[in-house]
Amino acid sequence: MLQKETKIVNSDNTGVKLLKCINIKGNKKYGLIGDLLSIVVNKFRMKKKLLKKHIYYGLVISTISYLYRLEGIFIKSDSNRLVILNKDKQFLGTRIYGPIYKEIRRIVDGKKKIIRYEKVVSLSKKTI
């Protein structure tokens, strides 16, 4: 679970080292896997596309807290990780380090399964 003022590690190749959450979309208290966060860059390795003190979106791809699935499985990660999106919710990097969870890929509305964040899913090497 991520909340405001949480410092998060980046998981793509945009050149950013450390990020800080400033808001969670949807008026939630905590951000879970698949949620969008408003983020600000704290540290970066090299200056590529992103600048300090500019607001970007971040998609949470793993958290330290447990994720429960209906099959009876608990999944836990070692760190909080996210990927960076621009204002139009397009992925800014070209590579994702580490696996992503399948809860990012689809959301169920009634009987329909909607696929979202297609580019993020296609660039990941492994889906858990």
Secondary structure in CASP SS format (residue, H / E / C, confidence):
PFRMAT SS
TARGET T0000
AUTHOR 0000-0000-0000
METHOD secondary structure of the structure
MODEL  1
M C 1.00
L E 1.00
Q C 1.00
K C 1.00
E C 1.00
T C 1.00
K E 1.00
I E 1.00
V E 1.00
N E 1.00
S C 1.00
D E 1.00
N C 1.00
T C 1.00
G C 1.00
V E 1.00
K E 1.00
L E 1.00
L E 1.00
K E 1.00
C E 1.00
I E 1.00
N E 1.00
I E 1.00
K C 1.00
G C 1.00
N C 1.00
K C 1.00
K C 1.00
Y C 1.00
G E 1.00
L C 1.00
I C 1.00
G C 1.00
D C 1.00
L E 1.00
L E 1.00
S E 1.00
I E 1.00
V E 1.00
V E 1.00
N E 1.00
K E 1.00
F E 1.00
R C 1.00
M C 1.00
K C 1.00
K C 1.00
K C 1.00
L C 1.00
L C 1.00
K C 1.00
K C 1.00
H C 1.00
I E 1.00
Y E 1.00
Y E 1.00
G E 1.00
L E 1.00
V E 1.00
I E 1.00
S E 1.00
T C 1.00
I C 1.00
S C 1.00
Y C 1.00
L E 1.00
Y E 1.00
R C 1.00
L C 1.00
E C 1.00
G C 1.00
I C 1.00
F E 1.00
I E 1.00
K C 1.00
S C 1.00
D C 1.00
S C 1.00
N C 1.00
R E 1.00
L E 1.00
V E 1.00
I E 1.00
L E 1.00
N C 1.00
K C 1.00
D C 1.00
K C 1.00
Q C 1.00
F E 1.00
L C 1.00
G C 1.00
T C 1.00
R C 1.00
I E 1.00
Y C 1.00
G C 1.00
P C 1.00
I E 1.00
Y C 1.00
K C 1.00
E C 1.00
I C 1.00
R C 1.00
R E 1.00
I E 1.00
V E 1.00
D E 1.00
G C 1.00
K C 1.00
K E 1.00
K E 1.00
I E 1.00
I E 1.00
R C 1.00
Y C 1.00
E H 1.00
K H 1.00
V H 1.00
V H 1.00
S H 1.00
L H 1.00
S C 1.00
K C 1.00
K C 1.00
T E 1.00
I C 1.00
END
